[in-house]
Amino acid sequence: MSAGAVQTSGTEVLRPHAEHAFAAELAALAAQDDRPRPDRWRLSPWAVALYLRGGTLPDGMVITPKYVGPRRVVEVAVSTLATDRALLLLGLPGTAKTWVSEHLAAAVSGDSTLLVQGTAGTPEEAIRYGWNYAQLLAHGPDRDALVPSPVMRAMAEGMTARVEELTRIPADVQDTLITILSEKTLPIPELGQEVQAVRGFNLIATANDRDRGVNELSSALRRRFNTVVLPLPESAEAEVAIVTRRVDQIGRSLDLPSAPDGTDEIRRVVTVFRELRDGLTSDGRTKVKSPSGTLSTAEAISVVTGGLALSAHFGDGVLRPGDVAAGVLGAVVRDPGTDRVVWQEYLETVVRERDGWQDFYRACREVSA
């Protein structure tokens, strides 16, 4: 079994929760963390930030980075959770909002599973509570018939709850959070009772910039959050490092052989995505059209991971242009009408003329034909 994996019904899980996958790091941090901890926190704010940013402990234990980005972003996020103000992680798709949310909850509460997944169909019960209707019909409304939401459980146990894609949730359901975040109370009018949040409770929500105008947060709800914007990687080198690290982690979890030298192809994928995203080549000389998709770091990770699987199972184990070309095409061409024109123009005017990219150009031409 690979490090950090856990067993469920005798079967190794495909993706362990953060608190299981990085249990050794969290335990080492807890053992050597002598700084003050807020009530019910597993680690001090300093140790939570170290867990996300990575570093080396006094005993030589290496803490792997979970987030590669501005240090202050992590510090502000952690400091927010140490107050009674909720945290909203905002950014473009693929800027690691969910990843950071999960690891924050794992480090603070030791449990990242108190999660509400936001969709257009998320009901109010997902945030407040529901009912076991068999119990309700048999005995009427009582606490045994009540089904607590992840948010209610977090309030009662002093834990960190998570709400993913908050702006996808209908506005009237979003506003269910206002009383919870301002009064730290969840009324249960059917029973004439309420659940009051105990110390340690807080909430992390995520939202992406592409959903602006879908279900905008009311001003009353937005005031209850401290918003932290997660930016795209500042440089190509930083993005290459992120993609390389995540692909290696995912590849090991899927038992894929590591590519002996996949850095060139990773760098090409990242360069293509950044140039199309920015509308400008990396040397600043040529303007290019941008496609409709986001071409995020997360999508680059998916493209390279898919290429690694192709090279492992149908190639010689070395990541080559032909292994990533189809993935790049699928990521760029989301709208077959306009995006295909953008891609063909970029391919012929930029990729074709670039030194050392001829194999990549031919592979992309082949899958684009």
C-alpha angles and dihedrals in degrees: 000000000000120000114280095015120134133201125244117185090337094307126107109243118239096225118017118207114260093255089058100037092051099029093127092054093046091049092049091050092049092050094052099034109107097163125109115280126205115240113295094000115138091210138021117259088253091055093045089055091047090051091055098039098039130226144148125286122221091259091055097258109149117223109205118225114255094181126033108197143083112341092219091060090061093044093051091047093050093044090052091056089052088063129058091259119105121236125236116194108203129184148108119302110281098029092119097256095143091041092052091044092053094048093046091054091045093051096042102039105012089236126082096174100088089101137154112194110212119223136149087265099048106133128215089251090067089066101031114024142288137210137251096230095200089057091041093055093043100045108008125238112335137133092270090061094048118100109205120219120230088258093053090049091050091051093050095045100038094245138137117265124199130212114191123205095004094180091058090063116092112264095243090053092046090057090061084082095061097082091039093054099038103037096024086225134115112200120214100198094177089066099029088240140109139206114230119202115246124215112288096041119127139141135231118199129184130205134168129226092234090068095061108130093023100091107342116202114253115246089245092056095041090056089060091062134069103218120218117186116215107210129209114261109287097223139026089242092056091049092048089052092051093048093046093051096046094044089052091050093047092044092054092048089053093043092242115157112250115252109249091223117358096147095104093055093043089052091050093050092048092047093051092048094047094048094048090044093050097038090231136086118248093253090055093235104106130048116214134188118254122229124229096258127084098238090205130179088257090058090049089054090052093049093050093044090052090048091051090054091050093050092047098048104028105021140043096282094261116115107240136175092262090058095058102031097086091047092051091050092050092049095047101039105061095138106047091205107050102015094054090057090049092049096047091049092050091046094053100038101037114016096041093055097045117108114243094013100095095107090050091048093051092047092050092046090052095053092040095054 
